[in-house]
């Protein structure tokens, strides 16, 4: 088939140029969405009288037959036709004759591709939203099972204060809720129809763009034809949301990798989600978690790559924008896989209660020994110093705080009384954090009920 722009040129396109400029090898992923928006465009052309009814129906039937072949994997995409749009249009003309050439009336590939991308993004973000909801449900279920388990929290990767394991799982539930909101914000940014903007200046046919938007389920219509065809901020929003979500998944992965080591021994990962070593027979490697952690770097790279592509572009459309698709497709596929992988890990891992609780006491209790004195009227800075002196005393003698006697405590402050010994139990200490959002048992139980209600689990 001749190039759509071939009339302007005196020479045949160099083979190198065809290979270098083609995008169909990757933008064919947009094929079904391209057909969807083409059918809506046909209906709009018919509505305003540009197409006759029989012409519109013939084009739609032709598009449906192409769609069926694509879904079955029987469609031959040709690099010589540059992109997914020209491949579908060329095949349409091949199947129904010259009338297929009317499809591109009042449309440019500039507004066409932006529309395809937004349709694709909206569908994919809804899929990701559902996956994040399922991951959060898995975390809530783990929280329900682990209310009575206490472990140390960590700051600077050093043991900090005792918390309930359920509180930890609920923390990530909140984080992934924010991630879903970030993806839905990106959805709203993409929910604006570019079609009808033409190449840059609008079109000189009486299109009813609001009718097209209704057909394609867009909430808004882009208000400026230049902006509609030249900007890719809506893709940046998606890549940013993928990057942040990937970062959160990576942090959770890192915790679980550490917790599954012999050194921590807090969790046992499912055998079916781990791999072994080709040389060391004893190894059980957390490859899924490591790859979640590793793939996050590429999510970041895709965001930076597109920002760099966009930063020097003059208005309006430039071919550089072809480079927006591979980062978009990769990031959406990758974040989806990472969420699915993490969900399987969270659902299948086994918590080692005894090991967690053994680690939860000790010097994680020292803050409460200081706060006890504050409640008795001592300034916090002075109380902090007293608790620090107790810590040094214990370290010098190789003792744990749980081994302290009242007599020993009184050597450091006469304010310590019998009830101070209650602070030497990790669960009791955790339950002192009764503030909203704290790790006390009653607060954790309340937050679980809230989470279940918000996730539709009740």
C-alpha distance (Angstrom), angle and dihedral (degrees) to the residues before:
residue distance angle dihedral
X1 . . .
X2 3.79 . .
X3 3.78 118.6 .
X4 3.82 111.5 -98.6
X5 3.79 88.9 -124.1
X6 3.82 97.4 39.6
X7 3.80 96.0 112.3
X8 3.80 91.3 75.9
X9 3.81 96.0 55.8
X10 3.81 133.1 76.5
X11 3.81 96.4 -164.2
X12 3.75 132.3 59.5
X13 3.78 114.3 -109.5
X14 3.79 113.2 -93.1
X15 3.80 112.8 -111.7
X16 3.81 89.5 -126.2
X17 3.80 90.3 57.0
X18 3.80 91.4 50.9
X19 3.80 91.7 52.3
X20 3.80 95.4 40.7
X21 3.79 96.3 48.0
X22 3.80 100.2 38.1
X23 3.78 117.2 111.8
X24 3.79 101.1 173.6
X25 3.81 91.0 97.5
X26 3.81 86.8 73.1
X27 3.82 108.9 11.5
X28 3.80 90.0 61.7
X29 3.79 82.1 88.2
X30 3.81 85.1 78.4
X31 3.81 93.5 55.9
X32 3.81 99.1 108.0
X33 3.78 92.0 44.9
X34 3.81 90.1 47.9
X35 3.79 89.7 55.5
X36 3.79 91.1 46.7
X37 3.78 93.1 54.9
X38 3.83 92.1 41.2
X39 3.80 90.2 57.6
X40 3.79 90.7 50.6
X41 3.80 89.5 48.6
X42 3.80 90.3 52.4
X43 3.80 91.0 51.8
X44 3.79 90.0 50.2
X45 3.81 91.8 49.7
X46 3.81 89.0 51.1
X47 3.81 92.4 47.2
X48 3.80 92.1 56.6
X49 3.79 94.2 42.4
X50 3.79 100.2 -106.9
X51 3.81 91.1 117.3
X52 3.79 128.4 38.4
X53 3.79 117.4 -126.5
X54 3.79 94.6 -108.5
X55 3.81 91.0 48.4
X56 3.79 92.2 50.2
X57 3.79 92.6 48.0
X58 3.78 92.5 48.2
X59 3.81 91.7 51.8
X60 3.80 92.1 46.9
X61 3.80 91.3 49.6
X62 3.79 89.7 50.2
X63 3.81 91.6 50.0
X64 3.80 90.4 49.3
X65 3.78 91.4 53.3
X66 3.82 90.6 50.4
X67 3.80 89.9 48.3
X68 3.78 90.4 53.4
X69 3.81 91.7 52.3
X70 3.81 92.0 47.7
X71 3.80 91.4 51.2
X72 3.80 90.1 50.6
X73 3.80 91.7 48.0
X74 3.80 92.2 -116.0
X75 3.81 98.7 119.3
X76 3.81 118.8 106.3
X77 3.80 110.3 -144.3
X78 3.82 111.1 -157.7
X79 3.81 122.3 -150.2
X80 3.81 90.1 -152.4
X81 3.81 87.9 68.8
X82 3.80 91.2 59.8
X83 3.77 103.7 -140.0
X84 3.78 146.7 15.3
X85 3.80 92.6 -92.6
X86 3.80 95.8 57.2
X87 3.80 91.9 42.2
X88 3.79 91.5 57.1
X89 3.79 94.1 41.8
X90 3.81 92.7 48.7
X91 3.80 91.8 50.0
X92 3.80 90.7 46.7
X93 3.81 90.4 55.3
X94 3.79 89.5 45.6
X95 3.81 90.7 54.3
X96 3.82 103.0 39.9
X97 3.78 103.5 20.0
X98 3.80 132.0 -123.1
X99 3.78 92.1 -26.0
X100 3.80 86.3 76.0
X101 3.81 87.3 68.7
X102 3.80 88.8 68.7
X103 3.80 89.8 70.0
X104 3.78 91.9 82.2
X105 3.79 93.9 55.1
X106 3.83 111.4 128.0
X107 3.78 91.7 5.0
X108 3.80 138.1 98.7
X109 3.75 128.0 -164.0
X110 3.81 84.6 -117.7
X111 3.79 95.6 67.2
X112 3.79 90.6 30.3
X113 3.81 96.0 60.1
X114 3.79 93.7 43.6
X115 3.80 88.7 53.6
X116 3.80 92.7 47.7
X117 3.78 91.2 50.7
X118 3.79 92.9 50.1
X119 3.79 92.5 48.6
X120 3.80 89.8 49.2
X121 3.79 92.9 47.0
X122 3.80 94.0 49.2
X123 3.79 92.4 53.2
X124 3.81 94.1 44.8
X125 3.79 93.8 47.2
X126 3.78 91.1 53.8
X127 3.81 88.6 53.0
X128 3.81 90.6 50.3
X129 3.81 90.9 47.4
X130 3.80 90.0 55.9
X131 3.80 91.8 47.8
X132 3.79 92.0 51.1
X133 3.78 89.3 51.5
X134 3.80 90.3 53.7
X135 3.80 91.0 48.4
X136 3.79 90.1 51.4
X137 3.80 90.5 50.2
X138 3.80 88.9 53.4
X139 3.79 89.9 52.5
X140 3.80 91.7 49.1
X141 3.82 90.5 50.9
X142 3.79 90.0 51.8
X143 3.80 89.3 47.9
X144 3.80 90.4 53.7
X145 3.80 90.8 52.8
X146 3.81 94.7 47.0
X147 3.80 105.3 45.8
X148 3.81 91.2 113.6
X149 3.82 94.7 47.5
X150 3.80 117.4 97.5
X151 3.79 124.2 -165.7
X152 3.79 135.7 162.9
X153 3.77 119.0 -87.9
X154 3.79 115.4 -138.9
X155 3.78 134.4 -135.1
X156 3.82 118.5 176.9
X157 3.84 82.7 4.3
X158 3.81 87.2 -71.8
X159 3.79 122.6 118.2
X160 3.78 108.5 -91.6
X161 3.82 120.4 168.0
X162 3.81 133.0 -21.3
X163 3.79 116.4 -97.3
X164 3.77 136.1 173.5
X165 3.81 112.3 -100.8
X166 3.80 88.5 -129.8
X167 3.80 88.2 62.0
X168 3.82 89.3 56.9
X169 3.80 93.4 50.9
X170 3.80 90.5 47.6
X171 3.80 89.5 53.0
X172 3.79 90.2 61.9
X173 3.78 90.3 43.2
X174 3.83 87.7 60.0
X175 3.80 91.4 46.0
X176 3.80 93.9 52.1
X177 3.80 89.9 46.1
X178 3.80 87.7 58.9
X179 3.80 89.1 47.8
X180 3.79 90.7 55.1
X181 3.78 89.8 50.5
X182 3.80 88.7 51.3
X183 3.82 91.1 52.9
X184 3.80 91.1 47.0
X185 3.80 89.3 51.7
X186 3.80 87.7 54.0
X187 3.81 87.7 49.4
X188 3.80 90.4 55.0
X189 3.80 90.8 49.6
X190 3.80 90.0 52.9
X191 3.79 93.1 45.9
X192 3.81 94.4 93.2
X193 3.81 122.1 100.0
X194 3.85 117.5 -124.9
X195 3.83 95.5 178.0
X196 3.79 111.4 112.3
X197 3.81 93.0 39.3
X198 3.79 92.0 99.4
X199 3.78 118.9 -159.9
X200 3.79 95.1 -34.8
X201 3.81 113.3 -46.8
X202 3.79 106.0 51.0
X203 3.82 124.2 -102.3
X204 3.78 134.5 -75.7
X205 3.80 95.3 -132.9
X206 3.82 122.1 92.7
X207 3.81 95.8 -109.1
X208 3.77 119.1 173.0
X209 3.78 97.2 -140.2
X210 3.77 92.4 179.8
X211 3.79 89.4 58.4
X212 3.81 89.4 51.5
X213 3.80 89.7 49.1
X214 3.79 90.1 52.9
X215 3.81 91.5 50.5
X216 3.80 91.5 50.8
X217 3.80 95.7 40.6
X218 3.79 96.5 -115.4
X219 3.78 115.2 155.6
X220 3.81 94.5 -152.9
X221 3.81 140.9 23.4
X222 3.81 119.4 -130.5
X223 3.80 107.4 -106.0
X224 3.81 99.7 -151.6
X225 3.80 124.8 47.9
X226 3.81 93.9 -151.0
X227 3.78 93.9 51.3
X228 3.79 91.7 43.4
X229 3.81 94.1 57.5
X230 3.82 101.8 32.1
X231 3.80 107.6 44.6
X232 3.77 127.7 79.3
X233 3.78 97.9 179.2
X234 3.79 89.3 122.7
X235 3.80 88.5 62.9
X236 3.79 91.2 47.4
X237 3.80 87.8 54.7
X238 3.80 89.9 54.0
X239 3.80 93.4 46.7
X240 3.79 90.6 48.4
X241 3.79 91.8 50.3
X242 3.82 89.6 48.9
X243 3.81 90.7 49.5
X244 3.79 94.7 50.5
X245 3.79 93.1 44.9
X246 3.81 89.6 47.1
X247 3.80 89.5 51.7
X248 3.81 90.7 53.2
X249 3.80 92.2 47.6
X250 3.79 88.8 48.4
X251 3.80 92.3 53.4
X252 3.79 91.6 50.0
X253 3.80 89.1 46.6
X254 3.79 90.4 52.5
X255 3.81 91.8 52.4
X256 3.78 92.3 49.8
X257 3.81 91.9 46.1
X258 3.81 89.6 53.9
X259 3.79 93.3 42.7
X260 3.81 91.1 52.4
X261 3.82 93.6 55.8
X262 3.79 121.2 101.0
X263 3.80 87.7 -116.2
X264 3.82 93.0 62.3
X265 3.82 100.0 19.4
X266 3.80 92.2 -177.6
X267 3.82 98.7 133.1
X268 3.79 139.9 23.2
X269 3.78 114.0 -141.1
X270 3.82 118.1 -143.5
X271 3.81 113.2 -93.6
X272 3.80 89.7 -134.9
X273 3.81 90.3 62.0
X274 3.80 97.2 47.3
X275 3.80 135.6 67.5
X276 3.78 136.1 -145.5
X277 3.77 138.2 -127.7
X278 3.80 125.2 -92.9
X279 3.81 89.9 -139.0
X280 3.83 109.7 19.4
X281 3.80 109.7 63.8
X282 3.81 95.4 -165.1
X283 3.80 95.5 59.5
X284 3.80 125.1 114.6
X285 3.78 107.6 -178.3
X286 3.83 124.9 -161.8
X287 3.81 92.5 -138.6
X288 3.82 96.3 155.6
X289 3.79 90.8 55.8
X290 3.80 92.4 43.5
X291 3.79 91.5 51.7
X292 3.80 91.2 48.8
X293 3.79 86.5 53.8
X294 3.80 92.4 44.5
X295 3.80 98.5 46.1
X296 3.80 90.5 55.9
X297 3.80 88.3 75.3
X298 3.79 90.8 60.9
X299 3.80 90.2 48.7
X300 3.80 87.9 57.1
X301 3.80 90.5 45.8
X302 3.80 92.7 53.9
X303 3.80 91.4 53.7
X304 3.80 92.4 49.0
X305 3.82 91.6 44.6
X306 3.79 93.7 56.5
X307 3.80 93.2 42.3
X308 3.79 87.5 53.9
X309 3.80 92.5 47.9
X310 3.78 91.9 51.4
X311 3.78 100.5 42.8
X312 3.81 98.4 82.2
X313 3.80 102.8 32.4
X314 3.80 118.7 124.7
X315 3.79 116.8 -139.5
X316 2.96 127.5 -58.9
X317 3.84 135.6 18.2
X318 3.82 117.8 -24.5
X319 3.79 128.5 177.2
X320 3.80 88.5 -117.1
X321 3.80 85.4 80.4
X322 3.79 88.1 73.6
X323 3.82 84.3 78.3
X324 3.81 91.5 68.1
X325 3.80 95.7 78.5
X326 3.79 107.0 64.0
X327 3.83 93.1 51.7
X328 3.81 89.4 47.1
X329 3.81 95.5 48.7
X330 3.82 93.7 43.8
X331 3.79 94.6 46.9
X332 3.78 94.9 49.4
X333 3.80 92.9 46.4
X334 3.78 91.7 45.8
X335 3.78 98.6 47.8
X336 3.77 89.6 47.8
X337 3.80 91.0 53.0
X338 3.80 92.3 45.7
X339 3.80 92.1 52.3
X340 3.81 91.3 48.3
X341 3.79 91.6 48.3
X342 3.79 93.3 49.3
X343 3.79 91.2 48.1
X344 3.82 90.4 55.6
X345 3.80 91.1 48.5
X346 3.81 94.2 48.7
X347 3.79 92.1 47.3
X348 3.79 95.1 46.7
X349 3.80 106.3 38.1
X350 3.79 121.9 106.4
X351 3.81 119.1 -136.0
X352 3.82 117.0 -138.8
X353 3.78 100.4 -143.1
X354 3.80 98.6 -177.9
X355 3.80 93.7 52.7
X356 3.80 92.8 47.6
X357 3.78 93.1 49.1
X358 3.79 92.9 45.7
X359 3.81 88.2 57.0
X360 3.80 95.2 43.5
X361 3.80 98.2 75.8
X362 3.76 128.4 52.5
X363 3.77 117.4 72.0
X364 3.81 93.0 -4.8
X365 3.82 84.0 83.4
X366 3.81 96.9 61.0
X367 3.80 97.2 90.7
X368 3.78 89.5 61.2
X369 3.78 92.2 51.2
X370 3.80 86.3 57.4
X371 3.80 93.5 44.9
X372 3.80 90.0 51.3
X373 3.79 89.0 62.8
X374 3.81 90.9 46.4
X375 3.81 89.0 55.6
X376 3.81 86.8 54.1
X377 3.80 90.6 56.0
X378 3.81 103.4 -92.3
X379 3.86 116.2 136.0
X380 3.79 110.4 -105.9
X381 3.81 95.7 -120.5
X382 3.78 90.0 55.0
X383 3.80 91.6 45.1
X384 3.82 89.6 49.3
X385 3.80 89.3 55.5
X386 3.82 91.7 49.9
X387 3.82 91.8 51.3
X388 3.79 89.3 47.2
X389 3.80 90.0 53.7
X390 3.81 89.8 50.8
X391 3.82 88.5 51.8
X392 3.82 91.5 53.3
X393 3.79 90.4 46.9
X394 3.80 91.7 53.8
X395 3.81 94.8 44.5
X396 3.79 91.5 51.7
X397 3.81 90.2 53.7
X398 3.81 97.6 39.2
X399 3.79 91.5 -119.7
X400 3.79 132.9 138.9
X401 3.80 124.1 -129.6
X402 3.81 90.0 -113.9
X403 3.82 87.8 66.7
X404 3.81 94.3 58.8
X405 3.78 118.4 118.2
X406 3.77 126.0 -149.3
X407 3.79 89.1 -111.4
X408 3.79 90.9 57.1
X409 3.80 91.9 48.5
X410 3.80 91.4 51.1
X411 3.80 89.8 57.0
X412 3.79 86.4 68.8
X413 3.81 98.8 38.6
X414 3.77 134.4 -0.6
X415 3.80 88.0 -146.0
X416 3.81 91.1 77.6
X417 3.79 112.2 100.8
X418 3.81 136.2 176.0
X419 3.82 93.6 -78.5
X420 3.81 89.7 60.7
X421 3.80 87.9 76.2
X422 3.81 87.8 67.9
X423 3.80 86.3 70.6
X424 3.79 90.2 67.9
X425 3.82 92.9 76.6
X426 3.81 117.2 85.0
X427 3.81 96.1 -146.9
X428 3.80 92.3 50.3
X429 3.77 89.7 49.1
X430 3.82 92.5 49.6
X431 3.79 89.8 50.9
X432 3.79 91.6 56.9
X433 3.83 88.9 72.1
X434 3.79 94.3 85.2
X435 3.80 97.4 149.0
X436 3.80 119.1 117.3
X437 3.79 106.3 -76.3
X438 3.80 93.8 16.4
X439 3.79 130.3 130.6
X440 3.83 99.4 -108.9
X441 3.79 112.6 128.9
X442 3.80 95.4 -116.7
X443 3.80 91.8 48.6
X444 3.81 92.5 47.3
X445 3.80 90.9 50.6
X446 3.79 89.9 49.8
X447 3.80 91.9 50.5
X448 3.82 90.8 49.4
X449 3.79 90.1 55.5
X450 3.81 90.7 48.1
X451 3.81 90.8 48.9
X452 3.80 92.5 48.8
X453 3.77 90.8 50.7
X454 3.82 93.1 47.4
X455 3.81 91.7 47.8
X456 3.81 93.1 48.1
X457 3.81 92.9 -114.4
X458 3.82 96.3 131.0
